[in-house]
C-alpha cells in the first residue's frame, strides 16, 4: 500500500500487526492488540488507505489508518470478525469471512455487522 509516497507492507506476526517500509524494512507501525500469540494466519487487507487485520482465539479485528508521520489511528476494534484459518474477502464496501465458524458480513470502514 502507499502511505504518503512510501510503499508499505502490512504484516501480521505472532506478536503484532505491523507495517514495514518496502524499501528498507523500517518499522512504520506496530499494533499488538490484534495478535493472539497462537496463530495469526489471515492476510491483512489494505484498501483505500486503511489496513484490516483479524485473528481468532477470542481476539478479533481492527481497522487501522496509517499516516505518513508514523501515527497509526485505530478506526475500530471489535470481536465480530475473528478469522481463524481463512482471510476475509473484500467486495465493495463489505468484508465477508468466517468469524470463528460463522459466515459474517461486515462493513469495511465501520466494523458494523450486516
C-alpha positions in Angstrom: 0.0 0.0 0.0 1.0 3.6 -0.5 1.2 5.9 2.5 2.1 9.5 1.6 4.6 8.3 -1.1 6.0 5.4 1.0 5.4 1.9 -0.3 4.4 -0.1 2.8 4.0 -3.8 3.6 1.2 -4.8 6.0 2.0 -8.0 8.0 0.6 -9.9 11.0 3.2 -11.5 13.1 2.9 -13.7 16.3 3.2 -10.5 18.4 1.6 -7.6 16.4 0.2 -6.1 13.3 3.0 -4.2 11.7 3.8 -2.1 8.7 7.2 -2.0 7.1 8.8 0.3 4.6 9.2 -1.9 1.5 12.4 0.0 0.5 14.5 -0.7 3.7 12.3 -2.7 6.1 12.0 0.1 8.6 9.1 -0.2 11.0 6.3 2.2 10.2 3.6 1.0 12.7 3.0 -1.7 15.3 -0.3 -2.6 16.9 -0.2 -5.6 19.3 -3.9 -5.9 20.4 -5.0 -7.9 17.4 -2.3 -10.6 17.7 -3.0 -13.7 19.8 0.4 -15.3 20.1 -1.1 -18.7 19.0 -2.0 -18.5 15.3 -2.2 -15.3 13.3 -2.9 -16.6 9.9 -5.3 -14.3 8.0 -3.6 -12.0 5.5 -4.1 -8.2 6.2 -6.3 -6.4 3.7 -5.1 -3.0 2.6 -7.7 -0.8 0.8 -8.2 3.0 0.3 -5.5 4.0 2.9 -6.7 1.6 5.6 -5.5 -1.9 6.8 -7.7 -4.6 8.2 -6.2 -7.3 10.5 -8.1 -10.2 12.1 -7.3 -13.2 14.2 -9.2 -15.8 16.2 -8.7 -17.4 19.7 -11.1 -14.8 21.1 -9.1 -11.9 19.7 -11.0 -10.0 17.0 -10.3 -7.5 14.3 -9.0 -4.0 13.8 -9.1 -1.4 11.1 -6.1 0.9 11.1 -5.4 4.2 9.3 -1.7 4.6 8.9 -0.4 8.1 8.3 2.9 9.4 6.7 4.1 10.8 10.1 4.1 7.3 11.6 1.0 7.8 13.8 -1.5 5.0 13.1 -5.1 5.6 14.2 -7.4 2.8 15.3 -10.7 3.2 13.4 -12.3 0.3 15.2 -11.5 -2.8 17.2 -14.2 -5.5 17.8 -14.7 -9.2 18.1 -17.2 -9.5 15.3 -14.7 -10.9 12.7 -12.3 -13.5 14.1 -10.6 -15.2 11.2 -9.0 -18.4 12.2 -7.5 -20.1 9.1 -9.0 -18.0 6.3 -8.7 -14.4 5.2 -11.8 -12.3 4.7 -12.7 -11.2 1.2 -13.4 -7.5 0.5 -16.2 -7.0 -2.1 -17.4 -3.4 -2.5 -17.8 -1.9 1.0 -18.1 -5.3 2.8 -15.8 -7.9 4.2 -17.1 -11.5 4.0 -15.4 -14.1 6.2 -15.7 -16.7 8.8 -15.8 -15.3 12.3 -14.6 -18.4 14.1 -17.0 -20.7 12.2 -19.9 -18.3 11.5 -20.1 -16.7 8.0 -20.1 -13.0 8.6 -20.6 -9.8 6.5 -19.1 -6.6 8.0 -18.8 -3.1 6.7 -15.1 -2.5 6.0 -14.9 1.1 7.2 -17.2 0.9 10.2 -16.9 -2.6 11.6 -20.7 -3.0 11.7 -22.0 -6.5 11.0 -24.7 -6.6 8.3 
